[in-house]
Amino acid sequence: ERKRFYQNVSISQGEGGFEINLDHRKLKTPQAKLFTVPSEALAIAVATEWDSQKDTIKFYTMHLTTLCNTALDNPTQRNKTQLIRAAVKFLETDTVCYRVEEPPALAELQKNEWDPVVTWAEKRYNVTIGSSTSILGPNIPASTKETFVSHLASYNMWALQGIEFVITQLKSLILSMSLIDRHITVEKAVLLSRLEEEYQIRRWGNVEWAHDYDLCELRARTAAGTLFVHLCSESSTVKHKLLQD
């Protein structure tokens, strides 16, 4: 955390896109690049994160800013093809594809909750996914992986950074694409990604603060990542306006 050092937050349009101004200083990335985002809507969302900070700046709560920094600095130096392959690789260990046989109640819960999402994804993308109770997981056809590679290629680099971020939160490409395609809500996606944990909580009880905090944090990160993808895919700009409470 750092003490808040600015009074006002605003956005302006520069040659490379939209910039964030903290008083009269332009925001920079960790690698000292000018913080420039491709859409006005995203700039307003990031500016709102900075404006929402109180006496101290809690960087760990500023997920949109972090995602923009990652897109601008590209610290892992990956290209578009590498980002797409990394995302599709999650299919091999996708949360909703790994099923249990015991206890029967959990197995039934997984079937009832996960099967509809898998079925939707198979129809939506015209692929075969399936599930397995084997520790090795399901055998995902190469054609399925290539279909997802082609689909993800339609997104720009910024959006792909957001998609990968959502996937790492949910540990599932299928849940992530269902969420980004607006088939399920953030709350539903998070619940489905934590199905076994939620089952255990119902059975053994909640650990005060710990479980609730984890759930809220996961929802916040997932929501921010999804919003980031949508704002980075948005071609139109919103009407310029001053940030107000």
MIDOSE-1310 file (N, C-alpha, C; in nm, 2 decimals, decimal comma, always signed):
residues 245
erkr	+0,08/-0,12/+0,00/+0,00/+0,00/+0,00/+0,09/+0,12/+0,00; +0,03/+0,23/-0,05/+0,10/+0,36/-0,06/+0,01/+0,47/-0,03; +0,05/+0,57/+0,04/-0,03/+0,69/+0,07/-0,08/+0,75/-0,06; -0,21/+0,79/-0,06/-0,27/+0,85/-0,18/-0,20/+0,99/-0,20
fyqn	-0,14/+1,02/-0,32/-0,06/+1,13/-0,34/-0,13/+1,23/-0,44; -0,25/+1,21/-0,47/-0,32/+1,29/-0,57/-0,46/+1,32/-0,53; -0,52/+1,43/-0,58/-0,65/+1,47/-0,54/-0,75/+1,43/-0,65; -0,72/+1,46/-0,78/-0,82/+1,44/-0,88/-0,77/+1,34/-0,99
vsis	-0,86/+1,26/-1,04/-0,83/+1,17/-1,15/-0,91/+1,21/-1,27; -0,85/+1,21/-1,39/-0,92/+1,24/-1,51/-0,86/+1,16/-1,62; -0,93/+1,16/-1,74/-0,88/+1,09/-1,85/-0,86/+1,19/-1,97; -0,77/+1,16/-2,06/-0,75/+1,24/-2,18/-0,71/+1,16/-2,29
qgeg	-0,74/+1,20/-2,41/-0,71/+1,13/-2,53/-0,57/+1,17/-2,59; -0,48/+1,08/-2,61/-0,35/+1,10/-2,67/-0,34/+1,04/-2,80; -0,22/+1,04/-2,85/-0,20/+0,98/-2,99/-0,22/+0,83/-2,98; -0,18/+0,76/-2,87/-0,18/+0,62/-2,86/-0,31/+0,56/-2,80
gfei	-0,40/+0,65/-2,76/-0,52/+0,60/-2,70/-0,56/+0,69/-2,58; -0,62/+0,64/-2,48/-0,67/+0,72/-2,37/-0,57/+0,70/-2,25; -0,55/+0,82/-2,19/-0,45/+0,82/-2,08/-0,52/+0,86/-1,95; -0,45/+0,82/-1,84/-0,51/+0,85/-1,70/-0,42/+0,95/-1,64
nldh	-0,48/+1,06/-1,59/-0,41/+1,17/-1,52/-0,44/+1,17/-1,37; -0,33/+1,17/-1,29/-0,35/+1,18/-1,15/-0,30/+1,33/-1,12; -0,40/+1,42/-1,10/-0,37/+1,56/-1,09/-0,32/+1,60/-1,23; -0,19/+1,65/-1,23/-0,14/+1,69/-1,36/-0,03/+1,59/-1,41
rklk	-0,02/+1,47/-1,34/+0,08/+1,37/-1,38/+0,01/+1,26/-1,46; +0,08/+1,22/-1,56/+0,03/+1,10/-1,64/+0,07/+0,97/-1,57; -0,02/+0,88/-1,57/+0,00/+0,75/-1,51/+0,10/+0,67/-1,59; +0,20/+0,60/-1,53/+0,30/+0,52/-1,60/+0,28/+0,38/-1,56
tpqa	+0,33/+0,29/-1,64/+0,33/+0,14/-1,60/+0,46/+0,11/-1,51; +0,46/-0,01/-1,45/+0,58/-0,04/-1,38/+0,71/-0,03/-1,45; +0,71/-0,05/-1,59/+0,83/-0,04/-1,67/+0,84/+0,10/-1,73; +0,77/+0,20/-1,67/+0,78/+0,34/-1,70/+0,73/+0,38/-1,84
klft	+0,64/+0,29/-1,89/+0,57/+0,33/-2,02/+0,45/+0,41/-1,99; +0,41/+0,50/-2,08/+0,29/+0,58/-2,07/+0,17/+0,48/-2,06; +0,09/+0,50/-1,96/-0,03/+0,41/-1,94/-0,13/+0,46/-2,04; -0,15/+0,39/-2,14/-0,24/+0,42/-2,25/-0,33/+0,30/-2,28
vpse	-0,46/+0,32/-2,28/-0,56/+0,21/-2,30/-0,63/+0,23/-2,43; -0,68/+0,13/-2,50/-0,74/+0,14/-2,63/-0,88/+0,19/-2,64; -0,96/+0,19/-2,53/-1,10/+0,24/-2,53/-1,12/+0,34/-2,42; -1,22/+0,43/-2,45/-1,25/+0,53/-2,35/-1,32/+0,47/-2,23
alai	-1,40/+0,37/-2,26/-1,48/+0,30/-2,15/-1,38/+0,23/-2,05; -1,27/+0,17/-2,10/-1,17/+0,11/-2,02/-1,10/+0,22/-1,94; -1,07/+0,33/-2,00/-1,00/+0,44/-1,93/-1,08/+0,49/-1,82; -1,21/+0,50/-1,84/-1,30/+0,55/-1,73/-1,31/+0,45/-1,62
avat	-1,31/+0,32/-1,65/-1,31/+0,21/-1,55/-1,18/+0,21/-1,47; -1,07/+0,23/-1,53/-0,94/+0,23/-1,46/-0,93/+0,36/-1,37; -0,98/+0,47/-1,43/-0,98/+0,60/-1,35/-1,06/+0,59/-1,23; -1,17/+0,52/-1,24/-1,26/+0,49/-1,13/-1,19/+0,41/-1,02
ewds	-1,11/+0,32/-1,06/-1,03/+0,24/-0,96/-0,94/+0,33/-0,88; -0,87/+0,42/-0,95/-0,78/+0,52/-0,88/-0,86/+0,62/-0,80; -0,97/+0,66/-0,85/-1,05/+0,76/-0,78/-1,12/+0,70/-0,65; -1,14/+0,57/-0,65/-1,20/+0,50/-0,54/-1,11/+0,47/-0,42
qkdt	-0,98/+0,49/-0,44/-0,88/+0,47/-0,34/-0,90/+0,58/-0,23; -0,89/+0,54/-0,11/-0,91/+0,64/+0,00/-0,77/+0,70/+0,04; -0,74/+0,69/+0,17/-0,62/+0,75/+0,22/-0,49/+0,68/+0,17; -0,51/+0,55/+0,15/-0,40/+0,47/+0,09/-0,44/+0,40/-0,04
ikfy	-0,34/+0,38/-0,12/-0,37/+0,31/-0,25/-0,35/+0,16/-0,23; -0,45/+0,09/-0,24/-0,44/-0,06/-0,23/-0,43/-0,12/-0,37; -0,31/-0,14/-0,41/-0,28/-0,19/-0,55/-0,34/-0,33/-0,57; -0,35/-0,41/-0,47/-0,40/-0,54/-0,48/-0,55/-0,55/-0,51
tmhl	-0,62/-0,44/-0,49/-0,76/-0,43/-0,53/-0,79/-0,38/-0,67; -0,68/-0,33/-0,73/-0,70/-0,26/-0,86/-0,67/-0,36/-0,98; -0,76/-0,45/-1,00/-0,74/-0,55/-1,10/-0,73/-0,50/-1,24; -0,82/-0,40/-1,27/-0,82/-0,35/-1,41/-0,68/-0,28/-1,44
ttlc	-0,63/-0,20/-1,34/-0,51/-0,14/-1,36/-0,39/-0,24/-1,38; -0,40/-0,35/-1,30/-0,30/-0,45/-1,31/-0,30/-0,52/-1,45; -0,42/-0,55/-1,50/-0,44/-0,61/-1,63/-0,39/-0,52/-1,74; -0,41/-0,39/-1,73/-0,36/-0,29/-1,83/-0,21/-0,29/-1,83
ntal	-0,15/-0,29/-1,71/+0,00/-0,29/-1,69/+0,05/-0,41/-1,76; -0,01/-0,53/-1,74/+0,04/-0,65/-1,80/+0,03/-0,64/-1,95; -0,08/-0,59/-2,00/-0,10/-0,58/-2,15/+0,01/-0,48/-2,21; +0,04/-0,37/-2,14/+0,13/-0,27/-2,19/+0,28/-0,32/-2,18
dnpt	+0,31/-0,38/-2,06/+0,45/-0,41/-2,04/+0,48/-0,55/-2,09; +0,38/-0,64/-2,10/+0,40/-0,78/-2,14/+0,52/-0,84/-2,08; +0,53/-0,85/-1,95/+0,65/-0,89/-1,87/+0,70/-1,03/-1,91; +0,61/-1,12/-1,96/+0,65/-1,26/-2,00/+0,69/-1,26/-2,15
qrnk	+0,67/-1,15/-2,22/+0,72/-1,14/-2,36/+0,65/-1,24/-2,45; +0,53/-1,27/-2,43/+0,46/-1,37/-2,51/+0,39/-1,30/-2,63; +0,38/-1,37/-2,74/+0,30/-1,32/-2,85/+0,16/-1,37/-2,85; +0,08/-1,34/-2,95/-0,06/-1,38/-2,95/-0,08/-1,53/-2,96
tqli	+0,00/-1,59/-3,04/-0,01/-1,74/-3,05/+0,02/-1,81/-2,92; +0,12/-1,76/-2,85/+0,16/-1,82/-2,72/+0,05/-1,80/-2,62; -0,01/-1,68/-2,62/-0,12/-1,66/-2,52/-0,24/-1,75/-2,55; -0,27/-1,77/-2,67/-0,38/-1,85/-2,71/-0,35/-2,00/-2,67
raav	-0,23/-2,05/-2,70/-0,20/-2,18/-2,67/-0,20/-2,21/-2,52; -0,16/-2,11/-2,44/-0,16/-2,12/-2,30/-0,30/-2,13/-2,24; -0,39/-2,06/-2,30/-0,53/-2,06/-2,26/-0,60/-2,19/-2,30; -0,57/-2,24/-2,42/-0,63/-2,37/-2,46/-0,58/-2,49/-2,38
kfle	-0,45/-2,48/-2,34/-0,39/-2,58/-2,26/-0,47/-2,61/-2,13; -0,54/-2,52/-2,08/-0,62/-2,54/-1,96/-0,73/-2,64/-1,98; -0,77/-2,67/-2,11/-0,87/-2,77/-2,14/-0,83/-2,90/-2,08; -0,70/-2,93/-2,09/-0,65/-3,06/-2,04/-0,67/-3,09/-1,89
tdtv	-0,68/-2,98/-1,82/-0,70/-2,99/-1,67/-0,82/-2,91/-1,63; -0,92/-2,90/-1,72/-1,04/-2,81/-1,69/-1,12/-2,87/-1,57; -1,15/-2,78/-1,48/-1,22/-2,81/-1,36/-1,34/-2,89/-1,38; -1,42/-2,85/-1,48/-1,55/-2,92/-1,50/-1,54/-3,05/-1,57
cyrv	-1,42/-3,08/-1,62/-1,40/-3,21/-1,69/-1,36/-3,32/-1,59; -1,31/-3,29/-1,47/-1,27/-3,38/-1,38/-1,38/-3,42/-1,28; -1,42/-3,54/-1,28/-1,54/-3,58/-1,19/-1,49/-3,68/-1,09; -1,57/-3,69/-0,98/-1,54/-3,79/-0,87/-1,64/-3,90/-0,88
eepp	-1,61/-4,01/-0,82/-1,71/-4,12/-0,81/-1,76/-4,13/-0,67; -1,68/-4,08/-0,58/-1,72/-4,08/-0,44/-1,69/-3,95/-0,38; -1,77/-3,90/-0,28/-1,90/-3,96/-0,24/-2,01/-3,94/-0,35; -2,11/-4,02/-0,35/-2,22/-4,01/-0,45/-2,29/-3,88/-0,46
alae	-2,30/-3,81/-0,34/-2,37/-3,69/-0,34/-2,30/-3,58/-0,42; -2,16/-3,58/-0,41/-2,08/-3,48/-0,48/-2,08/-3,52/-0,63; -2,07/-3,65/-0,66/-2,07/-3,69/-0,80/-2,20/-3,64/-0,87; -2,31/-3,66/-0,79/-2,44/-3,62/-0,85/-2,45/-3,46/-0,86
lqkn	-2,39/-3,39/-0,77/-2,39/-3,25/-0,78/-2,30/-3,20/-0,90; -2,19/-3,26/-0,92/-2,11/-3,23/-1,04/-2,18/-3,25/-1,17; -2,25/-3,36/-1,17/-2,32/-3,40/-1,29/-2,44/-3,30/-1,32; -2,51/-3,26/-1,22/-2,62/-3,17/-1,23/-2,58/-3,03/-1,26
ewdp	-2,47/-2,99/-1,20/-2,43/-2,85/-1,22/-2,33/-2,83/-1,34; -2,24/-2,92/-1,36/-2,14/-2,90/-1,47/-2,19/-2,95/-1,61; -2,26/-3,06/-1,61/-2,30/-3,11/-1,74/-2,37/-3,01/-1,83; -2,47/-2,93/-1,78/-2,53/-2,83/-1,86/-2,44/-2,73/-1,93
vvtw	-2,33/-2,69/-1,85/-2,23/-2,60/-1,91/-2,15/-2,66/-2,02; -2,11/-2,79/-1,99/-2,03/-2,86/-2,09/-2,11/-2,88/-2,22; -2,24/-2,92/-2,20/-2,33/-2,94/-2,31/-2,35/-2,81/-2,39; -2,37/-2,70/-2,32/-2,38/-2,57/-2,39/-2,25/-2,54/-2,47
aekr	-2,14/-2,56/-2,41/-2,01/-2,53/-2,48/-1,99/-2,62/-2,60; -2,03/-2,74/-2,59/-2,02/-2,83/-2,71/-2,11/-2,79/-2,82; -2,23/-2,74/-2,79/-2,32/-2,69/-2,90/-2,27/-2,55/-2,95; -2,23/-2,47/-2,86/-2,19/-2,33/-2,89/-2,07/-2,33/-2,99
ynvt	-1,97/-2,42/-2,96/-1,85/-2,42/-3,04/-1,85/-2,54/-3,14; -1,95/-2,62/-3,14/-1,96/-2,74/-3,22/-1,83/-2,83/-3,20; -1,81/-2,87/-3,08/-1,69/-2,95/-3,04/-1,74/-3,06/-2,95; -1,64/-3,15/-2,92/-1,66/-3,26/-2,83/-1,57/-3,24/-2,71
igss	-1,62/-3,24/-2,59/-1,54/-3,21/-2,47/-1,55/-3,33/-2,38; -1,66/-3,36/-2,32/-1,68/-3,48/-2,24/-1,62/-3,45/-2,10; -1,62/-3,56/-2,02/-1,57/-3,56/-1,88/-1,51/-3,70/-1,85; -1,44/-3,70/-1,73/-1,38/-3,83/-1,69/-1,36/-3,83/-1,54
tsil	-1,37/-3,96/-1,49/-1,34/-3,97/-1,35/-1,19/-4,02/-1,33; -1,12/-4,04/-1,44/-0,98/-4,08/-1,43/-0,90/-3,96/-1,39; -0,79/-3,99/-1,32/-0,70/-3,89/-1,27/-0,63/-3,83/-1,39; -0,63/-3,90/-1,51/-0,57/-3,84/-1,63/-0,66/-3,75/-1,70
gpni	-0,79/-3,74/-1,66/-0,88/-3,65/-1,72/-0,93/-3,70/-1,85; -1,02/-3,63/-1,92/-1,08/-3,67/-2,04/-0,98/-3,66/-2,16; -1,00/-3,73/-2,26/-0,92/-3,72/-2,38/-0,98/-3,62/-2,47; -0,93/-3,49/-2,47/-0,99/-3,38/-2,55/-0,94/-3,40/-2,69
past	-1,03/-3,41/-2,79/-0,99/-3,43/-2,93/-0,91/-3,30/-2,98; -0,81/-3,33/-3,07/-0,73/-3,22/-3,12/-0,81/-3,12/-3,20; -0,92/-3,17/-3,26/-1,01/-3,08/-3,33/-1,08/-2,98/-3,24; -1,11/-3,02/-3,12/-1,17/-2,93/-3,02/-1,07/-2,82/-2,98
ketf	-0,95/-2,86/-2,96/-0,85/-2,76/-2,92/-0,83/-2,66/-3,03; -0,82/-2,71/-3,15/-0,80/-2,62/-3,27/-0,92/-2,52/-3,29; -1,04/-2,57/-3,26/-1,16/-2,49/-3,27/-1,15/-2,37/-3,17; -1,10/-2,40/-3,05/-1,09/-2,30/-2,95/-0,97/-2,20/-2,98
vshl	-0,87/-2,26/-3,04/-0,75/-2,17/-3,09/-0,81/-2,07/-3,19; -0,89/-2,12/-3,29/-0,94/-2,03/-3,39/-1,04/-1,93/-3,33; -1,12/-1,97/-3,23/-1,21/-1,88/-3,17/-1,13/-1,77/-3,09; -1,04/-1,81/-3,02/-0,96/-1,71/-2,94/-0,88/-1,62/-3,03
asyn	-0,84/-1,66/-3,14/-0,77/-1,58/-3,24/-0,85/-1,46/-3,28; -0,98/-1,46/-3,26/-1,06/-1,35/-3,30/-1,05/-1,23/-3,20; -0,99/-1,26/-3,09/-0,98/-1,15/-2,98/-0,84/-1,08/-3,00; -0,83/-0,96/-2,96/-0,71/-0,89/-2,97/-0,62/-0,92/-2,85
mwal	-0,50/-0,88/-2,85/-0,40/-0,91/-2,75/-0,44/-0,87/-2,61; -0,50/-0,75/-2,60/-0,55/-0,71/-2,47/-0,66/-0,80/-2,41; -0,76/-0,83/-2,49/-0,87/-0,91/-2,45/-0,81/-1,05/-2,41; -0,71/-1,10/-2,48/-0,66/-1,23/-2,45/-0,59/-1,23/-2,32
qgie	-0,53/-1,12/-2,28/-0,47/-1,11/-2,14/-0,58/-1,13/-2,04; -0,69/-1,07/-2,06/-0,80/-1,08/-1,97/-0,86/-1,22/-1,97; -0,87/-1,28/-2,08/-0,93/-1,42/-2,09/-0,84/-1,51/-2,01; -0,71/-1,50/-2,03/-0,62/-1,59/-1,95/-0,63/-1,56/-1,80
fvit	-0,65/-1,44/-1,76/-0,66/-1,40/-1,62/-0,79/-1,47/-1,56; -0,90/-1,46/-1,64/-1,02/-1,52/-1,59/-1,01/-1,68/-1,58; -0,94/-1,73/-1,68/-0,92/-1,88/-1,68/-0,84/-1,92/-1,56; -0,74/-1,84/-1,52/-0,65/-1,88/-1,41/-0,73/-1,87/-1,28
qlks	-0,83/-1,78/-1,27/-0,91/-1,77/-1,15/-1,01/-1,89/-1,14; -1,07/-1,93/-1,25/-1,17/-2,03/-1,25/-1,11/-2,17/-1,27; -0,99/-2,18/-1,31/-0,92/-2,30/-1,35/-1,00/-2,38/-1,45; -1,06/-2,30/-1,55/-1,15/-2,36/-1,64/-1,17/-2,27/-1,77
lils	-1,13/-2,33/-1,88/-1,15/-2,26/-2,01/-1,30/-2,26/-2,04; -1,37/-2,37/-2,01/-1,51/-2,38/-2,04/-1,60/-2,28/-1,96; -1,57/-2,27/-1,83/-1,65/-2,18/-1,75/-1,62/-2,03/-1,79; -1,49/-2,01/-1,82/-1,45/-1,87/-1,86/-1,52/-1,83/-1,99
msli	-1,52/-1,92/-2,09/-1,59/-1,88/-2,22/-1,74/-1,87/-2,20; -1,79/-1,95/-2,11/-1,94/-1,94/-2,08/-1,97/-1,81/-2,02; -1,88/-1,76/-1,93/-1,90/-1,63/-1,87/-1,88/-1,52/-1,96; -1,77/-1,52/-2,04/-1,74/-1,41/-2,14/-1,85/-1,40/-2,25
drhi	-1,90/-1,52/-2,28/-2,01/-1,52/-2,38/-2,15/-1,49/-2,32; -2,15/-1,45/-2,19/-2,27/-1,41/-2,12/-2,37/-1,52/-2,10; -2,33/-1,65/-2,11/-2,42/-1,76/-2,08/-2,45/-1,78/-1,94; -2,34/-1,75/-1,85/-2,36/-1,76/-1,71/-2,31/-1,63/-1,64
tvek	-2,35/-1,60/-1,52/-2,30/-1,48/-1,45/-2,17/-1,51/-1,38; -2,11/-1,40/-1,33/-1,99/-1,41/-1,25/-2,01/-1,50/-1,13; -2,12/-1,47/-1,06/-2,15/-1,55/-0,93/-2,17/-1,70/-0,96; -2,23/-1,73/-1,08/-2,25/-1,87/-1,11/-2,12/-1,93/-1,15
avll	-2,04/-1,86/-1,23/-1,91/-1,92/-1,27/-1,82/-1,95/-1,15; -1,82/-1,86/-1,06/-1,74/-1,88/-0,94/-1,79/-1,99/-0,86; -1,92/-2,00/-0,84/-1,98/-2,11/-0,77/-1,95/-2,25/-0,83; -1,96/-2,25/-0,96/-1,93/-2,38/-1,03/-1,78/-2,41/-1,02
srle	-1,69/-2,31/-1,02/-1,55/-2,34/-1,01/-1,51/-2,39/-0,87; -1,59/-2,36/-0,77/-1,57/-2,40/-0,63/-1,67/-2,51/-0,58; -1,72/-2,58/-0,67/-1,83/-2,68/-0,64/-1,79/-2,77/-0,53; -1,67/-2,83/-0,54/-1,63/-2,93/-0,43/-1,62/-2,86/-0,30
eeyq	-1,55/-2,74/-0,30/-1,53/-2,66/-0,18/-1,67/-2,62/-0,12; -1,76/-2,58/-0,20/-1,89/-2,54/-0,15/-1,97/-2,66/-0,09; -1,94/-2,78/-0,15/-2,01/-2,90/-0,10/-1,95/-2,93/+0,04; -1,82/-2,92/+0,05/-1,76/-2,95/+0,18/-1,80/-2,84/+0,29
irrw	-1,82/-2,72/+0,25/-1,87/-2,62/+0,34/-2,01/-2,65/+0,39; -2,09/-2,69/+0,30/-2,23/-2,73/+0,34/-2,23/-2,85/+0,43; -2,13/-2,94/+0,42/-2,13/-3,06/+0,50/-2,06/-3,03/+0,63; -1,95/-2,95/+0,63/-1,87/-2,94/+0,75/-1,88/-2,80/+0,82
gnve	-1,94/-2,71/+0,74/-1,95/-2,57/+0,80/-1,85/-2,47/+0,74; -1,87/-2,35/+0,76/-1,79/-2,24/+0,71/-1,68/-2,20/+0,81; -1,56/-2,17/+0,76/-1,46/-2,12/+0,84/-1,48/-1,97/+0,84; -1,51/-1,91/+0,96/-1,55/-1,77/+0,96/-1,44/-1,68/+0,90
wahd	-1,47/-1,59/+0,82/-1,39/-1,49/+0,75/-1,32/-1,56/+0,63; -1,25/-1,67/+0,66/-1,16/-1,72/+0,55/-1,23/-1,76/+0,42; -1,34/-1,84/+0,43/-1,41/-1,88/+0,31/-1,48/-1,76/+0,25; -1,54/-1,68/+0,33/-1,61/-1,56/+0,28/-1,52/-1,47/+0,20
ydlc	-1,40/-1,45/+0,26/-1,30/-1,36/+0,20/-1,25/-1,42/+0,07; -1,22/-1,54/+0,07/-1,18/-1,61/-0,06/-1,28/-1,60/-0,17; -1,41/-1,62/-0,13/-1,52/-1,61/-0,23/-1,53/-1,47/-0,28; -1,53/-1,37/-0,20/-1,54/-1,23/-0,25/-1,42/-1,19/-0,33
elra	-1,30/-1,23/-0,30/-1,18/-1,20/-0,37/-1,19/-1,27/-0,51; -1,23/-1,39/-0,52/-1,24/-1,46/-0,64/-1,35/-1,40/-0,73; -1,46/-1,36/-0,67/-1,56/-1,29/-0,75/-1,51/-1,16/-0,81; -1,44/-1,08/-0,72/-1,39/-0,95/-0,77/-1,29/-0,97/-0,88
rtaa	-1,20/-1,07/-0,87/-1,10/-1,09/-0,98/-1,16/-1,14/-1,11; -1,26/-1,23/-1,09/-1,33/-1,28/-1,21/-1,41/-1,17/-1,28; -1,48/-1,09/-1,20/-1,56/-0,99/-1,26/-1,47/-0,89/-1,33; -1,36/-0,85/-1,27/-1,27/-0,75/-1,33/-1,21/-0,81/-1,46
gtlf	-1,18/-0,93/-1,46/-1,12/-0,99/-1,58/-1,22/-1,00/-1,69; -1,35/-1,03/-1,66/-1,45/-1,04/-1,76/-1,48/-0,90/-1,81; -1,49/-0,80/-1,73/-1,52/-0,66/-1,77/-1,40/-0,61/-1,86; -1,28/-0,65/-1,82/-1,16/-0,61/-1,90/-1,17/-0,66/-2,04
vhlc	-1,21/-0,79/-2,06/-1,23/-0,85/-2,19/-1,33/-0,78/-2,27; -1,45/-0,75/-2,21/-1,55/-0,68/-2,28/-1,51/-0,54/-2,32; -1,45/-0,47/-2,23/-1,41/-0,33/-2,26/-1,29/-0,32/-2,37; -1,21/-0,43/-2,37/-1,10/-0,43/-2,47/-1,16/-0,48/-2,60
sess	-1,27/-0,54/-2,60/-1,33/-0,58/-2,73/-1,43/-0,48/-2,79; -1,45/-0,37/-2,71/-1,55/-0,27/-2,74/-1,49/-0,17/-2,85; -1,55/-0,16/-2,96/-1,49/-0,07/-3,06/-1,54/+0,07/-3,05; -1,66/+0,09/-3,00/-1,72/+0,22/-2,99/-1,67/+0,29/-2,86
tvkh	-1,67/+0,42/-2,86/-1,63/+0,50/-2,74/-1,75/+0,55/-2,67; -1,74/+0,57/-2,54/-1,85/+0,63/-2,47/-1,84/+0,78/-2,47; -1,95/+0,85/-2,44/-1,94/+0,99/-2,44/-1,85/+1,04/-2,33; -1,76/+1,14/-2,36/-1,67/+1,19/-2,26/-1,74/+1,26/-2,15
kllq	-1,71/+1,23/-2,03/-1,77/+1,31/-1,92/-1,67/+1,31/-1,80; -1,69/+1,41/-1,72/-1,60/+1,42/-1,60/-1,64/+1,31/-1,50; -1,54/+1,26/-1,43/-1,57/+1,16/-1,33/-1,63/+1,23/-1,21; -1,74/+1,18/-1,17/-1,81/+1,23/-1,05/-1,84/+1,12/-0,96
d	-1,87/+1,16/-0,84/-1,91/+1,06/-0,74/-2,04/+0,99/-0,78
